[in-house]
Amino acid sequence: MSDDRFDRGIQEFNGGRYFECHDLLEDLWHDTRGRDRLFLQGLIQVSVGFYHFLNCNYKGAASQFTRGLGKLDGYRPSYHGLELDRFTTEVVHWLAMAEEGLRGSVPAFDESGIPKLQPQVPHVSEQTGSVSR
């Protein structure tokens, strides 16, 4: 996506600044049409989910993770250069921890284990040596 707000939003997410990520991506979302709009909404919801989780709002986290994952599922394995298979799998793990919190058990977690939005790694074919994305 060729908008500086997208790149800055990803940097904010990866830096653990989930509210700031939400603000940047929501601003971009308002200006976006087409397929990218739902993708951005999914990223925003996952970001808000982590904001809620870290503030012990497990109900809000579970809700936002569920909604965001539902939207991002159609963009796997990657979209706009971001690897989404591993990312969404890891968010599912955090959703399970939020659900654990809803049952009254405070989940044990390491904040450094929150997934990062990583660039897609090109796949090199062993047979042909060609790179595919």
N, CA, C and O of each residue as an XYZ file, in Angstrom:
532
protein
N       0.865     -1.157      0.000
C       0.000      0.000      0.000
C       0.915      1.224      0.000
O       1.826      1.336      0.820
N       0.662      2.107     -0.905
C       1.580      3.233     -1.078
C       1.109      4.477     -0.327
O       0.973      5.555     -0.905
N       0.868      4.308      0.942
C       0.476      5.441      1.781
C       1.324      5.391      3.047
O       1.416      4.356      3.708
N       1.930      6.504      3.369
C       2.811      6.583      4.535
C       2.093      6.188      5.824
O       2.718      5.646      6.736
N       0.802      6.450      5.910
C       0.049      6.093      7.115
C       0.037      4.581      7.338
O       0.029      4.122      8.481
N       0.036      3.813      6.259
C       0.069      2.355      6.386
C       1.396      1.921      7.006
O       1.417      1.165      7.978
N       2.496      2.401      6.442
C       3.823      2.039      6.964
C       3.992      2.479      8.414
O       4.510      1.724      9.236
N       3.562      3.681      8.728
C       3.665      4.170     10.108
C       2.777      3.362     11.048
O       3.164      3.085     12.183
N       1.591      2.986     10.583
C       0.699      2.163     11.396
C       1.317      0.813     11.729
O       1.201      0.334     12.857
N       1.973      0.199     10.751
C       2.648     -1.085     10.981
C       3.780     -0.893     11.985
O       3.966     -1.724     12.874
N       4.536      0.192     11.851
C       5.618      0.476     12.803
C       5.067      0.661     14.215
O       5.653      0.169     15.180
N       3.960      1.358     14.337
C       3.354      1.556     15.660
C       2.916      0.212     16.242
O       3.148     -0.059     17.420
N       2.287     -0.625     15.428
C       1.860     -1.943     15.906
C       3.067     -2.733     16.391
O       3.062     -3.265     17.501
N       4.092     -2.809     15.566
C       5.279     -3.597     15.919
C       6.031     -3.015     17.105
O       6.801     -3.721     17.758
N       5.817     -1.739     17.390
C       6.428     -1.106     18.553
C       5.569     -1.212     19.808
O       5.927     -0.680     20.859
N       4.434     -1.900     19.695
C       3.567     -2.081     20.854
C       2.685     -0.889     21.167
O       2.115     -0.801     22.255
N       2.570      0.028     20.220
C       1.741      1.222     20.409
C       0.423      1.012     19.643
O       0.201      1.579     18.573
N      -0.430      0.182     20.230
C      -1.621     -0.299     19.537
C      -2.674      0.786     19.347
O      -3.362      0.797     18.327
N      -2.811      1.689     20.298
C      -3.782      2.772     20.141
C      -3.346      3.705     19.013
O      -4.171      4.142     18.212
N      -2.056      4.008     18.952
C      -1.526      4.866     17.898
C      -1.673      4.197     16.535
O      -1.993      4.856     15.546
N      -1.438      2.885     16.486
C      -1.643      2.126     15.250
C      -3.092      2.272     14.802
O      -3.373      2.554     13.637
N      -4.003      2.077     15.745
C      -5.435      2.216     15.458
C      -5.734      3.582     14.851
O      -6.432      3.672     13.842
N      -5.215      4.639     15.456
C      -5.495      5.990     14.963
C      -5.006      6.186     13.533
O      -5.737      6.708     12.692
N      -3.777      5.773     13.256
C      -3.215      5.944     11.911
C      -3.983      5.135     10.876
O      -4.352      5.655      9.822
N      -4.223      3.864     11.178
C      -4.887      3.013     10.194
C      -6.358      3.394     10.023
O      -6.910      3.254      8.932
N      -6.990      3.871     11.087
C      -8.385      4.304     10.948
C      -8.473      5.540     10.056
O      -9.396      5.660      9.250
N      -7.526      6.450     10.196
C      -7.486      7.627      9.335
C      -7.351      7.202      7.870
O      -8.035      7.735      6.998
N      -6.473      6.249      7.612
C      -6.292      5.720      6.258
C      -7.551      4.992      5.794
O      -7.961      5.134      4.642
N      -8.159      4.222      6.677
C      -9.365      3.449      6.359
C     -10.480      4.362      5.842
O     -11.197      4.004      4.908
N     -10.624      5.541      6.452
C     -11.661      6.485      6.015
C     -11.450      6.931      4.570
O     -12.412      7.266      3.879
N     -10.210      6.938      4.111
C      -9.890      7.385      2.754
C      -9.772      6.229      1.762
O      -9.451      6.455      0.595
N     -10.022      5.014      2.197
C      -9.770      3.828      1.376
C     -11.078      3.215      0.894
O     -12.074      3.186      1.617
N     -11.054      2.729     -0.332
C     -12.202      2.026     -0.911
C     -11.722      0.670     -1.427
O     -10.522      0.417     -1.532
N     -12.663     -0.172     -1.739
C     -12.336     -1.461     -2.345
C     -11.826     -2.475     -1.341
O     -12.100     -2.384     -0.145
N     -11.085     -3.435     -1.845
C     -10.607     -4.584     -1.074
C      -9.720     -4.181      0.109
O      -9.735     -4.841      1.148
N      -8.963     -3.123     -0.045
C      -8.057     -2.693      1.026
C      -8.804     -2.243      2.282
O      -8.265     -2.311      3.386
N     -10.025     -1.791      2.115
C     -10.792     -1.252      3.246
C     -11.046     -2.326      4.311
O     -10.848     -2.073      5.499
N     -11.479     -3.507      3.899
C     -11.746     -4.591      4.843
C     -10.448     -5.091      5.484
O     -10.424     -5.439      6.665
N      -9.374     -5.123      4.696
C      -8.060     -5.516      5.213
C      -7.628     -4.574      6.337
O      -7.205     -5.022      7.404
N      -7.737     -3.277      6.092
C      -7.367     -2.293      7.114
C      -8.237     -2.439      8.354
O      -7.748     -2.335      9.478
N      -9.521     -2.677      8.148
C     -10.418     -2.842      9.285
C      -9.993     -4.037     10.133
O     -10.044     -3.973     11.361
N      -9.575     -5.128      9.489
C      -9.092     -6.292     10.233
C      -7.854     -5.973     11.050
O      -7.753     -6.375     12.209
N      -6.908     -5.249     10.453
C      -5.696     -4.866     11.189
C      -6.035     -3.949     12.360
O      -5.482     -4.094     13.450
N      -6.942     -3.008     12.130
C      -7.355     -2.089     13.193
C      -7.963     -2.873     14.351
O      -7.643     -2.617     15.512
N      -8.831     -3.816     14.042
C      -9.501     -4.577     15.098
C      -8.517     -5.435     15.887
O      -8.636     -5.539     17.108
N      -7.558     -6.045     15.219
C      -6.551     -6.828     15.945
C      -5.722     -5.904     16.833
O      -5.413     -6.251     17.972
N      -5.363     -4.729     16.316
C      -4.597     -3.775     17.110
C      -5.375     -3.353     18.359
O      -4.815     -3.304     19.454
N      -6.645     -3.054     18.195
C      -7.487     -2.681     19.336
C      -7.607     -3.862     20.299
O      -7.670     -3.674     21.514
N      -7.637     -5.076     19.752
C      -7.675     -6.266     20.604
C      -6.471     -6.334     21.531
O      -6.612     -6.637     22.715
N      -5.291     -6.053     20.998
C      -4.098     -6.075     21.856
C      -4.117     -4.927     22.866
O      -3.663     -5.092     23.998
N      -4.635     -3.777     22.469
C      -4.776     -2.666     23.414
C      -5.662     -3.097     24.586
O      -5.310     -2.887     25.747
N      -6.804     -3.696     24.276
C      -7.711     -4.170     25.330
C      -7.059     -5.254     26.180
O      -7.159     -5.232     27.407
N      -6.392     -6.202     25.528
C      -5.779     -7.308     26.265
C      -4.792     -6.782     27.299
O      -4.809     -7.205     28.455
N      -3.941     -5.869     26.881
C      -2.909     -5.353     27.781
C      -3.492     -4.496     28.904
O      -2.825     -4.234     29.905
N      -4.739     -4.065     28.730
C      -5.434     -3.323     29.782
C      -6.428     -4.209     30.528
O      -7.332     -3.716     31.203
N      -6.246     -5.528     30.396
C      -7.055     -6.543     31.105
C      -8.539     -6.489     30.767
O      -9.370     -6.943     31.553
N      -8.878     -5.942     29.614
C     -10.257     -5.956     29.125
C     -10.373     -7.157     28.186
O     -10.323     -7.014     26.964
N     -10.530     -8.334     28.777
C     -10.504     -9.566     27.993
C     -11.736     -9.713     27.110
O     -11.660    -10.314     26.038
N     -12.863     -9.177     27.544
C     -14.074     -9.230     26.717
C     -13.863     -8.411     25.443
O     -14.157     -8.878     24.342
N     -13.352     -7.191     25.600
C     -13.070     -6.347     24.442
C     -12.013     -6.958     23.543
O     -12.121     -6.901     22.318
N     -10.986     -7.547     24.154
C      -9.918     -8.181     23.372
C     -10.468     -9.341     22.558
O     -10.203     -9.442     21.361
N     -11.230    -10.215     23.200
C     -11.774    -11.384     22.501
C     -12.676    -10.949     21.349
O     -12.617    -11.518     20.258
N     -13.502     -9.949     21.594
C     -14.403     -9.457     20.555
C     -13.629     -8.897     19.364
O     -13.925     -9.229     18.216
N     -12.648     -8.056     19.635
C     -11.883     -7.435     18.553
C     -11.004     -8.450     17.821
O     -10.896     -8.398     16.596
N     -10.378     -9.368     18.552
C      -9.586    -10.412     17.892
C     -10.468    -11.227     16.952
O     -10.090    -11.485     15.809
N     -11.645    -11.632     17.433
C     -12.547    -12.456     16.625
C     -12.970    -11.721     15.361
O     -12.939    -12.289     14.269
N     -13.359    -10.481     15.500
C     -13.793     -9.694     14.347
C     -12.641     -9.453     13.372
O     -12.806     -9.585     12.160
N     -11.481     -9.101     13.910
C     -10.326     -8.842     13.049
C      -9.856    -10.080     12.311
O      -9.547    -10.021     11.121
N      -9.800    -11.206     13.017
C      -9.388    -12.460     12.376
C     -10.345    -12.840     11.257
O      -9.919    -13.319     10.207
N     -11.639    -12.626     11.481
C     -12.625    -12.930     10.446
C     -12.395    -12.125      9.182
O     -12.590    -12.622      8.073
N     -11.986    -10.896      9.352
C     -11.731    -10.041      8.190
C     -10.404    -10.380      7.516
O     -10.318    -10.358      6.288
N      -9.381    -10.690      8.285
C      -8.059    -10.963      7.707
C      -7.978    -12.322      7.030
O      -7.106    -12.542      6.189
N      -8.867    -13.230      7.381
C      -8.806    -14.590      6.842
C      -8.802    -14.603      5.315
O      -8.113    -15.425      4.711
N      -9.543    -13.728      4.695
C      -9.616    -13.691      3.237
C      -8.384    -13.111      2.558
O      -8.327    -13.065      1.329
N      -7.413    -12.675      3.317
C      -6.207    -12.051      2.760
C      -4.970    -12.925      2.932
O      -3.871    -12.544      2.530
N      -5.153    -14.091      3.528
C      -4.034    -15.007      3.734
C      -3.674    -15.662      2.402
O      -4.564    -15.836      1.569
N      -2.449    -16.024      2.164
C      -1.337    -16.081      3.105
C      -0.610    -14.744      3.286
O       0.089    -14.553      4.281
N      -0.771    -13.818      2.330
C      -0.097    -12.527      2.472
C      -0.883    -11.479      1.691
O      -1.631    -11.787      0.762
N      -0.685    -10.239      2.102
C      -1.364     -9.133      1.424
C      -0.547     -7.874      1.665
O      -0.076     -7.627      2.775
N      -0.388     -7.095      0.629
C       0.416     -5.869      0.688
C       1.784     -6.116      1.316
O       2.290     -5.297      2.083
N       2.364     -7.252      0.977
C       3.715     -7.564      1.436
C       3.817     -8.050      2.860
O       4.924     -8.277      3.348
N       2.691     -8.220      3.552
C       2.713     -8.700      4.937
C       2.369    -10.179      4.985
O       1.433    -10.631      4.327
N       3.127    -10.922      5.763
C       2.892    -12.351      5.965
C       1.760    -12.482      6.977
O       1.887    -12.035      8.117
N       0.657    -13.093      6.562
C      -0.518    -13.146      7.429
C      -0.815    -14.523      8.000
O      -1.521    -14.617      9.004
N      -0.307    -15.594      7.404
C      -0.587    -16.936      7.940
C      -0.088    -17.082      9.376
O      -0.860    -17.413     10.275
N       1.188    -16.839      9.586
C       1.766    -16.963     10.923
C       1.143    -15.945     11.871
O       0.817    -16.264     13.014
N       0.980    -14.717     11.383
C       0.422    -13.651     12.218
C      -0.960    -14.032     12.745
O      -1.209    -13.941     13.947
N      -1.856    -14.456     11.861
C      -3.212    -14.779     12.312
C      -3.222    -16.008     13.212
O      -4.022    -16.083     14.145
N      -2.348    -16.967     12.946
C      -2.252    -18.142     13.823
C      -1.851    -17.714     15.232
O      -2.384    -18.231     16.213
N      -0.928    -16.785     15.333
C      -0.492    -16.301     16.642
C      -1.581    -15.468     17.327
O      -1.713    -15.514     18.550
N      -2.354    -14.717     16.559
C      -3.452    -13.948     17.149
C      -4.500    -14.903     17.725
O      -5.101    -14.608     18.758
N      -4.724    -16.043     17.067
C      -5.660    -17.047     17.594
C      -5.214    -17.495     18.988
O      -6.050    -17.707     19.866
N      -3.912    -17.638     19.195
C      -3.379    -18.003     20.516
C      -3.740    -16.930     21.553
O      -4.129    -17.258     22.674
N      -3.614    -15.672     21.187
C      -3.949    -14.578     22.107
C      -5.454    -14.500     22.336
O      -5.898    -14.130     23.423
N      -6.237    -14.844     21.324
C      -7.688    -14.926     21.503
C      -8.018    -15.974     22.562
O      -8.868    -15.745     23.422
N      -7.349    -17.116     22.498
C      -7.580    -18.169     23.501
C      -7.220    -17.672     24.898
O      -7.907    -17.995     25.867
N      -6.148    -16.889     25.008
C      -5.783    -16.345     26.321
C      -6.818    -15.329     26.805
O      -7.120    -15.279     27.997
N      -7.363    -14.523     25.896
C      -8.409    -13.573     26.283
C      -9.643    -14.326     26.769
O     -10.280    -13.921     27.742
N      -9.976    -15.414     26.095
C     -11.123    -16.223     26.521
C     -10.866    -16.859     27.884
O     -11.788    -17.023     28.683
N      -9.621    -17.212     28.141
C      -9.235    -17.722     29.467
C      -9.480    -16.639     30.524
O      -9.979    -16.921     31.614
N      -9.126    -15.410     30.188
C      -9.364    -14.290     31.093
C     -10.843    -14.064     31.345
O     -11.236    -13.685     32.448
N     -11.666    -14.293     30.331
C     -13.118    -14.154     30.495
C     -13.678    -15.173     31.478
O     -14.680    -14.916     32.146
N     -13.031    -16.321     31.563
C     -13.476    -17.362     32.490
C     -12.960    -17.105     33.906
O     -13.188    -17.911     34.808
N     -12.267    -15.986     34.098
C     -11.822    -15.612     35.432
C     -10.408    -16.011     35.771
O      -9.927    -15.723     36.867
N      -9.740    -16.664     34.858
C      -8.353    -17.057     35.079
C      -7.458    -16.019     34.413
O      -7.495    -15.857     33.193
N      -6.671    -15.330     35.191
C      -5.791    -14.312     34.623
C      -4.706    -15.013     33.805
O      -3.900    -15.766     34.352
N      -4.690    -14.762     32.496
C      -3.723    -15.463     31.654
C      -2.291    -15.000     31.917
O      -2.017    -13.808     32.061
N      -1.393    -15.971     31.975
C       0.034    -15.654     32.080
C       0.543    -15.401     30.664
O       0.325    -16.212     29.764
N       1.211    -14.291     30.478
C       1.708    -13.984     29.140
C       2.969    -13.146     29.231
O       3.253    -12.504     30.241
N       3.702    -13.178     28.149
C       4.899    -12.366     27.987
C       4.600    -11.405     26.841
O       4.415    -11.830     25.701
N       4.556    -10.137     27.140
C       4.207     -9.135     26.134
C       5.113     -9.204     24.904
O       4.693     -8.842     23.805
N       6.339     -9.661     25.079
C       7.245     -9.769     23.930
C       6.787    -10.855     22.959
O       7.282    -10.932     21.834
N       5.843    -11.695     23.390
C       5.324    -12.744     22.517
C       4.197    -12.290     21.607
O       3.694    -13.074     20.803
N       3.796    -11.034     21.724
C       2.760    -10.524     20.821
C       3.333    -10.532     19.407
O       4.447    -10.059     19.181
N       2.567    -11.070     18.452
C       3.109    -11.180     17.093
C       3.369     -9.815     16.467
O       2.735     -8.817     16.808
N       4.305     -9.807     15.557
C       4.636     -8.613     14.782
C       4.117     -8.801     13.364
O       3.985     -9.925     12.880
N       3.830     -7.706     12.717
C       3.471     -7.739     11.304
C       4.771     -7.742     10.513
O       5.480     -6.737     10.455
N       5.075     -8.878      9.910
C       6.351     -9.084      9.229
C       6.165     -9.087      7.712
O       5.108     -9.466      7.208
N       7.203     -8.663      6.993
C       7.133     -8.747      5.534
C       7.068    -10.204      5.090
O       7.614    -11.102      5.732
N       6.391    -10.400      3.986
C       6.328    -11.732      3.393
C       7.724    -12.123      2.928
O       8.427    -11.330      2.302
N       8.115    -13.347      3.240
C       9.412    -13.859      2.809
C       9.211    -14.542      1.462
O       8.371    -15.434      1.345
N       9.967    -14.139      0.442
C       9.824    -14.793     -0.858
C      10.166    -16.275     -0.757
O      11.076    -16.663     -0.025
N       9.437    -17.086     -1.488
C       9.693    -18.525     -1.518
C      10.541    -18.829     -2.740
O      10.177    -18.462     -3.857
N      11.667    -19.496     -2.535
C      12.543    -19.878     -3.632
C      12.304    -21.345     -3.940
O      12.456    -22.208     -3.076
N      11.928    -21.616     -5.186
C      11.697    -22.990     -5.609
C      13.018    -23.733     -5.681
O      13.968    -23.265     -6.308
N      13.077    -24.899     -5.036
C      14.305    -25.698     -5.066
C      14.553    -26.268     -6.452
O      15.701    -26.494     -6.835
N      13.482    -26.502     -7.208
C      13.640    -27.101     -8.531
C      14.106    -26.088     -9.564
O      14.985    -26.383    -10.374
N      13.520    -24.896     -9.540
C      13.839    -23.935    -10.591
C      14.719    -22.789    -10.125
O      15.333    -22.102    -10.942
N      14.785    -22.579     -8.822
C      15.559    -21.464     -8.300
C      14.846    -20.134     -8.447
O      15.404    -19.087     -8.120
N      13.597    -20.170     -8.944
C      12.863    -18.919     -9.132
C      12.200    -18.488     -7.828
O      11.899    -19.304     -6.957
N      11.987    -17.199     -7.726
C      11.394    -16.612     -6.530
C       9.919    -16.343     -6.802
O       9.553    -15.783     -7.836
N       9.079    -16.753     -5.851
C       7.654    -16.436     -5.960
C       7.224    -15.727     -4.692
O       7.825    -15.909     -3.633
N       6.198    -14.931     -4.799
C       5.677    -14.173     -3.652
C       4.251    -14.548     -3.387
O       3.635    -14.018     -2.462
